[in-house]
Amino acid sequence: MNMKKQFFLICFLLCIYSLFSVHVYAEIDHNIEGHVRWYINYANYLVEVGRYPDALEYFETAYELSSYSKNIIDALMAKANLLAAYLENPEQALKVYQYLHTKYHQKADVALYRQGFVLYNIGRLKDADEILNKYLSNYPKGRYRYQSEAILTKIKSQIIPKPYIITQRPKVRIRLCRNTEYVYVKTNTNSLICSNSIGCKKKYDIQISNDELMVNNKHNNCHEIKLTSEYPINIISEKYNKTVRGSVIIKLIQGSITVINEVDIEDYLLSVIPSESYPSWPIESLKAQAVAARTYATYQIEHRKEWLYDMVDNAGDQCYGGVEKEHNRTTHAVKSTEGMILTYNNKTILAMYCANNGGFTADVKAIFNLNKKPYLKAQKDSKSIKGKMAKWKRTYSSIQVESALNKIGIYCTKIQNILPESYGPSGRVIKIKITHSKGSNIYRTRPTLCRALNLPDILFDIKKSGQTYYINGRGYGHGVGYSQWGGRYMGDNMNYKDIVSFYYPGTNLEKHWYKLP
């Protein structure tokens, strides 16, 4: 082909590419994509605080709403990583990686490597060997070539990775606060020992100075300090004041202070149970809550060993009110169930729980699209109907609904109706159909309508009369797993073993550690 023909061919191809690019660009709604980015960022935050199923749903919603390839790829890649690393669902993750590898060339190399990595971690060595060799063949200078070669060496040596399972009484690392400029730490006696200081003191004033931590107005040339005491430690900073057991680690991270409490898991539960339940509840109910909370914490420890912390101290994980919250009845519940956790197939379960399921537990597959958690299924729960938030009502005008949806990036002008599109086995409205002046759209209920209107649960009926929507609902929370109010009323005439067996069917209750000497 002569130069002139080459020139015209290149110009023709550039014109086609330009037209295609303009067309794709025109289809992208930047307002929607801005909100999609919020969904992705919020899902990453949910991972950070340990709310993995919620994060999964937000990644999925971002994928469904987006028309922009970068956002789609980011949502799917994060979803697959979440499934593989934190939700023990590698098969579901592999399907997402395979889809990414086939559909999106921008991340084809990453998706291919991740397939091999996951296959190796679940012991499918032959499949992992095939995929990783394919990666090295297709991407000889790829960013994961060294990791691929290292795994292939292990495969040749028949080295099978072992899951990280806790068999001894662990400590929990709880993130108390972060992004603060100073921390004031004290005890009631001169028993506070600082890792970067000599002797014991009653208090330490820690601030940032010249990109280092300054302790009691003295430079220590350090970025991390550990404070220990045999007595509870009081931590004070901007908008934070809590007294905790165990030790306190103060770290300088990206120009601000993060405070982490490292404490024995049983001492941790002494503050969690009265923060999550009423100490006046039946003792068997409190024991059931202790088992659920201990199991939840153990699962987090097992899946976050590479993190700086295992939990946060609020409802993002479990409420952890500190020493002030401790009560003799909840302390008895913790001590009498010491070391008891729930397992399924010899693994610690993801012990999800909510305030009230409204009379029917939710199926985790229907709510979060999460497979292979048979102990989190839908079933009738008559005891929860007696508790708070078992039933509720909400009323909204059409303008209020439209405005609320617009604020979260669901742009529906002149909404004509909102109807359930699909239900889960518990009767929860998994998806809704919104009909408006430009047509109709189907959305996941929890991240859209439920979030926009701040509804307590998605177990509801919705009816329209004139320009008003009437919502009659039941329950408070996601409805999956243990219902705290249901457990409270079961405790009147059931023991804690039967309570947790009901809410986590098919699981085993096992004692994994004993009292420390």
N, C-alpha and C positions, 0 to 999 in steps of 0.2 A: 504494500500500500504506500503511495507516494505521500509526501509531506502535506500536500494540500488536502487530500482526502482524510488524512489523520486529523488535521486541524478541524475540518468540518464535523467529523465524527465526535471529536472531543467537545466541540461547541454544542452539538446536538444533545449529547449525554448530560452536559452541564445544565442545559435548558430543562431537560426532563427532570433532573435532580432538583433544580430550583423550583419548578412547578410543584413537584411532590412535597418539597420542604415547606413551601408556602401553604399548601393544602393542609399538611399535618399541623403546622403552627397555628393555622386559623381555627382548627378544631379544638385546640387546647383552651380551656377556660381557666384563666390564671387565678380567678377568685376561688374556684373549686380546688385547683391544684395547691393553692396556699393553705387551704383547710386540710387537704390530703397530707401535706407536709406536717401540719399540726398533729394529725392522727398518728403518723409515723413517729414523730418526736414524743408524743404522749405514750405511745406503746413502749418506746425505749425506756421512758421513765418508769412504766409499770414493771418492766423487767428488772430495773434497778432496785425497786422496792419489793420484788419477789412475787408480784401478782401476775404469774405467767399466763394462766388461761385468759385473763382480761386483756393482756398484751396481745395474745394470739388473735382475739376477736378484733382488736383495733388495727392490727396489721392487715387482717383479711378485709376489713371495711375500707382501708386505704386503697388496697388493690382493686376492690370493686368500684370505687368512686373515680379512680384516676384514668386519664387518657394519655398521660405523659410517661414515656418509657422509663425515664430515670426513677420516677416515683414508684412505678410498678415493680421495677427490678429491686429497689431498696426495700419495699414492703415484702416481697416474696423471699428475698434473701434473708431478711431478718426473721421472717416467719419460720423458714426452714431451720435456721440456726437455733431458734427458740425450741422448736420441736425436738431437735436432736440433743441439745445440750441440757435443757432444763425440764422437759416434759416427757422424757423417756419414750419418745415415739419416733424412732429412727426410720421406720418404713414409710411413715407419712412424710417425713423430711426428705427422704430419697426421691419421692415422687415430685416434690417441688423442685429439688435440684435438677432432676432430669428434664423437667419442663423448662427451667431457666436455661439449661445448656442447649436445648433444642431451639428455643424461641428467641433468645436474646443473646446475640453474639458479644455484646459489650461485657457480659459477665460469664461467658461460656467457659473460660478457663477456670475461674473460681468455682463455678458450679460443678465442674468435672472433678476438680481436686476434692471438694467437699464430699462428693459421692464416695470417693475412695477412702477418705478419712473416716466417714461414718461406717462404711462397710467393714473397715478394719476394726473399729471400736466395738462392733457387735459380733465380731468373730467370724465374719464371712471372708476368710482370707483369700480364697481363690478369686472371688469377685473383686475384692479390693486390689489384688495383684493385677488383674486385667485392666481395671479402670485407671490405676496409677501409671501403669506402663503406657496406656493410651494417652494419658496427660503428658508424659515425658516425650512421647513421639510427636504429639500435636503442638506442644509448647516447650521445645527444648531449652528455651531461655525464660520460661515462665517464672513468676514470682514464687511459686510453690515447688520448684524443682528440687530444692534441697530437702524440704519436708517429705516430698514424695519418695525420694531416694532413701531417706532414713526409715520410712515406714516399710518400704520394700525390703530393706535389709532385715527388719524385724520379722517380716513375713517369711523370708527364706529361713530364718532361724526358728520359725514356728513359735514366736513370742506372741502370746495372746493377751491383750490388755485386760486387767481385772477392774471391775467397778469399785468405786470408792464407797465402801459400806462401813458404817460405824459399828464397832463391836464393844467399845469401852465408853465409859461415861464421858461425854464431850463437854467442851466449853463453847459458849455461843459468843460471837462477836456482833454486838449491836451498835449500829451507827446512831449516835444520839443527836448530834447536830453538825452542821458544816457551813462553809462560807461565812465564818465569823472572824472577827479581828482579834478577839481576846478571849481567854477562858480563865475563870477564877475557880480554883479547886481547893476544897478544904474538908477537914474531918473535925470531930469534936475533941480529939486528943492529939498530942504530938506523935502521931503514928503514921504519917504520910511519907512514904519513901519514894524519892525521885530517882529514876535510872541515871540521871545526869548530875546528881548532887550527892553530897556526903551528909549522913545523919538523917534524922527524922524531923519533920516540921508539921505544923498544924494546917498550913495553907501555902498555896503556890499561885502566884499571879503570872500568867503566861501570855505574852503578846508577840506580835510580829515586828521585827526590826531588821532592816537591811537583808531581807530574804532569809532570815533565820528566826528561830524561836528564842525569845528572851525570857528567862525565868527569874522572877523576883528582881527585875531591873538589872540582871546580869546576862551578858552574852555567853552563850554556851556552844556556839558554832554547830548547831544541830537542827535537824528537821523533824525529829520524832522524839517524844518523851513518854515514858511509861511511869505511871503513878500507882503505887500499891499500898494497901492498908488492910489490917484485919477487921477494920470497922467500915461501915458504909461511907461512901465518898459523895460529897455534894459538888455538882458541876453547875456553874453559873456563867452565862454569857448573854449577849443581846437576845432578849425574848426567850430565854431558856433557863430553867432552874429545876434540877432533878437530882435526887439522891439515890445512888445505886450501890449494889454489892459488887465484889470482884475488883478488878483493876481498870484503870482508865488509860487509854492511849491517845495522845494528842499528836496529830500529824500535820505538817505544813504541806499542803497540796495546791499547786498552781496559785500561789500567793494568798491563800486563806487557810484557816484552821478547820480540820475535821476531827471530831471527838468520837472515839469508839470505846465501848464498854465490853471488856472481856470477862465473862462470868460463867460459873458452873451452870449447866442447863437446868438443874433442879432449883438452884437459887433464882435463876431467871424466871422460872414459872411461878415462884412465890409472888411476883409482882404482876405477871400476866393474867393469872386466873381471876383475881379480884378486879382487874381492869376490863376483862372481857365478860364477866358474869357478876351477878349480885351475890355477895357473901351470905345473904339470908336464904338463898335457894337451898333445896334439899341437898344433903351431902353427896348422894349418889350422882346428882346432876353436876356438881362441882368436880367430882372425880372423872366423869365422862368428859367434861371440858378440859381437864388436865391431860387426859390421854390424847385428845384431839390436838391440843396445843403443843404437847411434847412431840407428837408424831410430825406435826407440821414443821416445827423447828428442826427436828432431825433431818427431814427431807431437804430443807434449805441448806443445812450444814454440808450434807453429802454432795450437793450440786453447786456449791459456791466456794470450793476450797481454793480456787485461784483468785478470789476476790479479796478485797480488804476487809469486808464484813459479810456476815451471813444474813442479818436482819436489819430492819429499821424499827424504831421504837413507837410507831403509830399504827393506825388501822391499815396502812399500806401492807404491812405484814400482820403483826399482832400488837394490840395495845400493851404498852409496857410502862406502867405508871410510876415505877420506882418504889423505894422502901415505904414511902408514905401510904401506898395503896395496900400494903400487906395486911392480911386479916387472919385471925387464928383458925377460922373455919376453912378458908381456902388453903391455908398452909397445911392443915390436916389432910385435905383432899390431894394435895401434891405429894406429900410424904407417904400416904397410904397407897399411892399408885406408882411409886418411884420406879423408874426404868421401864415402865410399861408403854410400848408403842405398837402401832398397827402395821401389819405387813401383808403383802399380796405377792405370791410367787417368790417368796424369800426376799422381797425388797420393801423398803419403807414406802408407804403409800403417800400420795399427795392428799393430805387430810384437809380438804376444803371445808369451810363452814360459813354460815351466814346467821343473821339475827333471827329471821323467821321465814320459813318457806311457804307460808300461807296455806298449809294443809296438803301440799304435794311437793316432794323433793324433785329437783330438776335433773334432767339427764345431761351429763357433761358434753356428750357428742352433739346434742341438739343446741345447747346454749353456746358453746365455744368451738364447735367443730373439732373436738379433740377425741381421737380414737383410743381404744385399748385402755380404758379405765372403767372396767365393768363394776367396780365397787362404788361408782358415782352414777347411779341410775335413778330413774323416775319411779316413785312409789307413793302411795297415799300415806299421809301422816296426820291423823286426826288430832293428835295432841297439840300441834302447832297452832291450830285454830283458836286455842284458848289464850294465846300470848298476845303481847303488844304488836301492833302493826299487822295483825292477821288479816284485817280488812281495812280498806281505805277508799276514799272517793276524791276525785278531782274534777273541776269544771273549768273549761277554757273557751274563750271566744275564738273564732276563726282567725282574727287578726293577731291574737296572742300566739297561737300555734305557728302561724306563718312567720311572725317576727322571731320567735324562738328558734325555729329551724334555720332561718336565714343567718342567724348569728353563728351557727356552727357549720355553715357552708352548704346547707341543703336549700337550694334556691328554688322554691315552688311558689309561683305567683298565682294569686286567686285560687287557693286550695278549695276544691269542690267536695272532696271526701277523703277520709283515711280509714282503710279497712285492713283487717288481718289478712296476710297473704299465705302464711304457713304457721303451723303450730308444732310445738314439741310434744312428746308423749305425756308431759305433765299438764298440758293445756296452755303453756306459755306461748306468747305471740313471738315467734322467732323472727319473722319478717313482716313488714307492713307494706301496703300499696297506697301511695299517695297520688290521687288524681287532681290535676290542676289545669290551668288554662292552656298549657302547652302540651298536655298529654298526661302520662302517668309514669311513675318510677317505683321500683321496689328496693327497699333498704332493710338492713338488719336493724331490729328494733332497739336493742340496748345502746349501741353507740350513736343512734340518731334521735328518734322520738323520745326514748327514755332519758337520754342525756339532756336533750333540749328542754324538756319539761320537768326534769328532776323527779321522775317517777320512782317510787320505792322499789318496784319490781315490774316484770313484764307479764305477770300472771293477771291479765285484766280483760275486760270487755270494753269496747269503745263504741259509742253511738253518737250520731249527730242529729240535732233537732234545730232547724233554722240555721243560725250562724253560731251555734254553741255545741261543743263536744263534751260529752259526759263519759268519764272513765271510772269504772268500778273495778278495783283491783284487790289483790291479796298478796301478802308477804312483803318482806323487806330484805333486799339483797339479791344475790344471784340464784339462791335456792338450792345450790349444789351441796351435797354432803350433809354434815351435821347442822341441825337447826337448834340454835341456843334456846329459844323459847319452847320448842318441842321437847328438848332434853330436860328443860326445867320441870315440865309437867310429867314427863315419864319418870323423873326421879321420885315422885310421890309413892310409886309402888313397884319400881323396877330397879335392879342394881346396875351399876355403871357398865358392866360387861355387856349386858343385854342392850343397853342404850346405844353404845358404839357399834355393836353388832347389827342393830337395825339400820343405823345411818350409813354404815360402811359394810354392806352385805358381802359375804364371801371372804372377808379378811381374817387374819389371825391376830390375836392379842398376845404379845410375847414380852417377857421381861428381859431386857438387854443389858442392864447394868444394876449394880447394887450400891449400897451406901459406901462412900469412901472411908478408908480407915482414919 
